[in-house]
């Protein structure tokens, strides 16, 4: 049960972090600093790829303790970033 709650919390936290990164304010800041719009698109693709990896890892952590440990470390890092 705790694993399921942890997974949901990690997923929600990552969605919140991604939401902040792709928010209108961030995009406006990104554009106002004359940064490359292609870089913003690459960041978006990277974040979507990360989401896919996380969904896969959530399933694999049940049978692979190393994956569970990685997800736990990632969850801690995300909480610090928020």
Buried (B, 14 or more C-beta within 10 A) or exposed (E): EEEEEBBEEBBEBBEEBBEEBBEEEBBEEBEEEEEEEEEBEEBBEEBEEBBEEBEEBBEBBEEEEEBBEBBBEBBEEBEEEE
